[in-house]
Amino acid sequence: MKYFPLVWATLWRKKTRTIFTLLSMVVAFLLFGMLETIDYAFAHPSGGATGADKLITINKYSITLLLPFSDAQAIRAVPGVAEVTWLTWLGAYYQESKNFVFALPVDTDSYFNLHKDEFIVSGEQMQAYRNTRTGALVNSALMKKFGWKVGDKVPLHSTIWTQKKDASLDWTFDIVGSFDARDPTQAGQQASTLLFHYELFDEGRSFGKGNVGWFEERVGDPSQSAAIAGRIDALFANSPNETKTQPAKDFALAFMKQLGDIGFVLRAILGAVFFTLLFLTGNTMMQSVRERTPELAVLKTIGFGDAKVLGLVIGESLLLCVIAAVIGLGLSYAALPIIKLGLQGVEVSPRALLPGIGAAVLLALAVGTPPALRAMRLNIVDALADKR
Amino acid sequence: MSDAIVSLRNVDKRYVRGKQSVEVLQHLNLDIAKGDFVALMGPSGSGKTTLLNLIGGLDTATAGEITVAGQRLDQLREGALARWRARHVGFVFQFYNLMPMLSAQRNVELPLLLTHLSGAQRKTNALAALTLVGIADRAKHKPSELSGGQAQRVAIARALVADPTLLVCDEPTGDLDRKSADDVLHLLQMLNREHGKSIVMVTHDPKAAEFASHQLHMDKGALLEAGTLA
C-alpha cells in the first residue's frame, strides 16, 4: 500500500491521456458487462419454482415444424403424464414490429389445468374469457405497457399466420381480463403474454389446421421427467413427425437459441473489442514508460530493485484496468433493469459481471507486462545519460 | 588506508559498443577518506562520470576491486547492489531528476519507501530533510513550481533523507546560476563539515571545486594526482 501514492501519481502524470484511455476502457467494460449479462441470461433460462414438473415436446428437427394435434391423445396415455396441452407460436406484434406480444392460442381447459394455481386471475374474468370466443387474457404488465384495459378490442399482426377468411395477417381480440403470475420468478417470462382460444386460431388460420406448434406436459413425479420424456419420444420414433421432449427450461433456452449461437456472436464481439483495447492500452502504457525512462532510472538509482520497478509498472496497468472495469461494470449493473426488460424468460444476474474483473486483471497483465519488463531491464547508466 | 570510505584497486572499465571496445578507466587506484569532500574534475570524456558511477554502485567495473563503505561492490549482484545503494549512497544529479508529478515532500520520501518506516515517520523524516536544506516551506510544491536552486535542494534532501554514508553528486551546479550554485555548494559544504557526510562531486566548474576539501583531476581515464587522499 505504501507504493500506492506513487503509482497513483504516475498514472495521472498525463491527465488527458489517462482520461481518454480510461474512457475507452470504460466503454469496453460496459459493453463487456452487458454482453456477458446477455450471454449468462441465455445460458441460464429461468425455470422458476413451478417449472420442474413441466415437459415440452417439439418436432425433433425444428421447432418451426408442426406436430399433429392427434399426438395429444397418445401423449396423454403415457404413464406418468398428468396433463397435456398444446400451443402454437402466433409470432405477433402490436402496431409496430418492436411491440412484441407473446400471443399464444391455448386450449382453455387443458392449459389452465396444467398451469393450475400459476395465474392470478379473477373468477369473473376467467368466466368472461370462457364465454367470449374472441376473448383474450392479457398479462397486466402488457396491459400497462400499451395502455390497454378490459373491454378494449386490440388487433395483433401475425408474422406467420394468415386468416382463412381474408388472407389477412391481422387478428383481433377482445380483452376480457388480465392475469399475473403467482410465482414472482415467472413474472418476467410472462410479462408479454396474451392468451386466446385455440379454437379461434385453429378455425381461423388459412393453413396448418390440425397441427400444433408444441405440446406441454405436466408430470406427476418430477423425478421421473427424463424417463417420461423418453417414453413420449419413443411413441413417435420412426414416424413422419418424430419428437423431442425436454424440460421446460431447456425448451426456453432452445427457443431463444433459434436466433443463432448467441454465445459465439457475443464472444466474437467481445474478442474484437478487447483485441482493439489491447493495442490501444498497450500502446499508451508503452509510450508512458518510454517517456518516464529517466524517472524510472532515478528510482533504480536510489535503490528500487528490478522486481519493484516491474511491480510498479504492472501495478499502474492494473490500477488503470481495474478502475475502468469497476466503472464500466458498475454502469452495466445499473443497466440490468433495462436488460431485464428486453430479455424475458431468462435469469439476468449480476453474477455475469464477475468475469469482468478477471478480464481486467488479464488485460492489465497483457498490456502492463511488456513495458514493465522494459522498465525492469533498464540500464541505469544508459538511461541517466539521456538526462543527467 | 583503514578509514577509507572509497577504495579502488586496479580498476578497469571498458565499454563495448558493437564491435568497438572503449577503454574508459585504466588501472585506477584511489582512496577517499571517510568525511572527505572530493571534487573530481577533468575534461569531457576523461572518465569522471564513469568513476562516479562505479563509486555509487550504478555500474560495475570490468576488472579490479571497488570497496565503498566497507562493501566490495564488484562482488555484489544487481539486486544486492540496489539494496546497498538504498542504504549507503545518496545521489544528486545535474538536472535534479525529481518526479514531476510528486510534491517536494513526496519526492524526498521516495528512498524511505524502501525502509520499514511508517507513513507518518516517512513524512516526518522528509520534512526534517527539507528543513535541513532550508526548503521546508516548499514541501507541498511540485518540481515545476520550484526554481532550479530550490529543485536542487529538494534533490539534496532526497539524497540525504535515508542518512547515507556517501553523497555522490554529478555536476550538481551545472544547471544553476552562480548565486544558486553557491547556495547549493555551501549546503554541501555544511553537510560535509557539520554532519560528516562524505561527498564525491564531479564538476567542470573550478569555483565549485574550491568548496571541496580535495580536488582530483582526471584525463584519458587516469587520475593525474596520486590516488590517496587524507
Boltz contact constraints between the chains, C-beta under 6 A:
constraints:
  - contact:
      token1: [A, 2]
      token2: [B, 113]
      max_distance: 6.0
  - contact:
      token1: [A, 9]
      token2: [B, 101]
      max_distance: 6.0
  - contact:
      token1: [A, 9]
      token2: [B, 102]
      max_distance: 6.0
  - contact:
      token1: [A, 13]
      token2: [B, 101]
      max_distance: 6.0
  - contact:
      token1: [A, 295]
      token2: [B, 99]
      max_distance: 6.0
  - contact:
      token1: [A, 298]
      token2: [B, 97]
      max_distance: 6.0
  - contact:
      token1: [A, 301]
      token2: [B, 91]
      max_distance: 6.0
  - contact:
      token1: [A, 302]
      token2: [B, 111]
      max_distance: 6.0
  - contact:
      token1: [A, 303]
      token2: [B, 82]
      max_distance: 6.0
  - contact:
      token1: [A, 303]
      token2: [B, 85]
      max_distance: 6.0
  - contact:
      token1: [A, 303]
      token2: [B, 86]
      max_distance: 6.0
  - contact:
      token1: [A, 303]
      token2: [B, 114]
      max_distance: 6.0
  - contact:
      token1: [A, 305]
      token2: [B, 79]
      max_distance: 6.0
  - contact:
      token1: [A, 305]
      token2: [B, 82]
      max_distance: 6.0
  - contact:
      token1: [A, 380]
      token2: [B, 58]
      max_distance: 6.0
  - contact:
      token1: [A, 381]
      token2: [B, 53]
      max_distance: 6.0
  - contact:
      token1: [A, 381]
      token2: [B, 58]
      max_distance: 6.0
  - contact:
      token1: [A, 381]
      token2: [B, 59]
      max_distance: 6.0
  - contact:
      token1: [A, 387]
      token2: [B, 95]
      max_distance: 6.0
  - contact:
      token1: [A, 388]
      token2: [B, 93]
      max_distance: 6.0
  - contact:
      token1: [A, 388]
      token2: [B, 94]
      max_distance: 6.0
  - contact:
      token1: [A, 388]
      token2: [B, 170]
      max_distance: 6.0
